[in-house]
């Protein structure tokens, strides 16, 4: 039998899902699952402002979904780890089934 998650785990998962409930943050996370980007590149790809992207990235970082590293003067962002990348990939896979009506993988 699977062990129930702790209250701390429930709170962390709830915070993560709350962050992903925003369309701009979900788009950012989709991009960050495939590589590292700076704020300017992300703003260009999403066709939005750098300050808006920065605000969203700060929230994603605060909840542990995004990791950063410095490269000279630039800060590069990426999805935190395999768990986060899998969560995002699976969410879009699920959405693909919902939108297209493709058969599910299991019943």
N, C-alpha and C positions, 0 to 999 in steps of 0.2 A: 504494500500500500504506500502511496506517495505521501511524504510528509507535508503538512500544511505550511505555507509561508509564514514567516514571522511578521509581526506588526511593522517592523522597520522595512522589511522587504515589500510589503503591501504599499507603504507610504512612498518608497522609492519608485516602484512600478507605476503608481498613480501619478506621481510627478512627471515621469517620463512620458506616459500616455497623454497627460495634459499638454505637455510641450508639443507633442506630435499632432495634436488636434488642430493646429493652425496650418492652413494651406501653404503659406510662405515657408514656415519652418520645415514642413514635410518635403517641400521641393528642395530646400537646402540640404536636408538629410539625404535625399535621393542622390544629389550630386556628390555629397561627401562620402557616400559608400564606395564610389569608384576612384577616389583619389584625393589629393590635397589641393586646396585652392586658397587664394588670398581674398580679402573682402572685395577688392575691385573686380576680380574675375567673376566672383559669385554675383555681384550686383549686375555686371554686364550680361551674364547668362540668364539671370532672372528678370532683366530689364526693369530694375528698380534702383533705388538710391543706396549709396554706400552706408549712410547712417542707419537706414532701416535694416539692412543686412547685418550691420554690426550689433544692433540691438537684439535681433533674433539670435545671432550667434552667441552673444553673452548669456542669454537665457538657456540655450542648448548646452553651453559649457557648464553653467551653474548646476544643471541636473545630471551632468556626467555623460551626456550623449556625444559630446564633441571633445576632441583632443587638439591641442595647439603645439606648434613648435616654431621657433624663430629661425629665419634664414636671412641673415643680414638685418635689414630694416623691416622686412616683411614678416608678417605672422601668417603661417599656413594652418588651415583647419582641415580636419578629417573626422570621419566617424570614429568613435572611441575604440571599438574593438569588434571582434567577430560577432559577438552577441548582438550588438547594435546594428551592424550591417545585415545580419540575418533577419532581425526584426523588421527592418525597413524593406528588404527584398521580399519577405513573406507578405507584408502588408500590401505591397503593390501587386504581388501575385494574386492574393485574395481579391483585391479590387478588380484585377483583370477578369477574373471569373464572374464577379458581380456585374461588370459592365458589358461583357461580351456574351455571357451565357455559356461559355465553354464548360464542358463537364469538369466536375471536381475530381481530385486525385484519389480521394477515398470516400467511403460512404458511411 
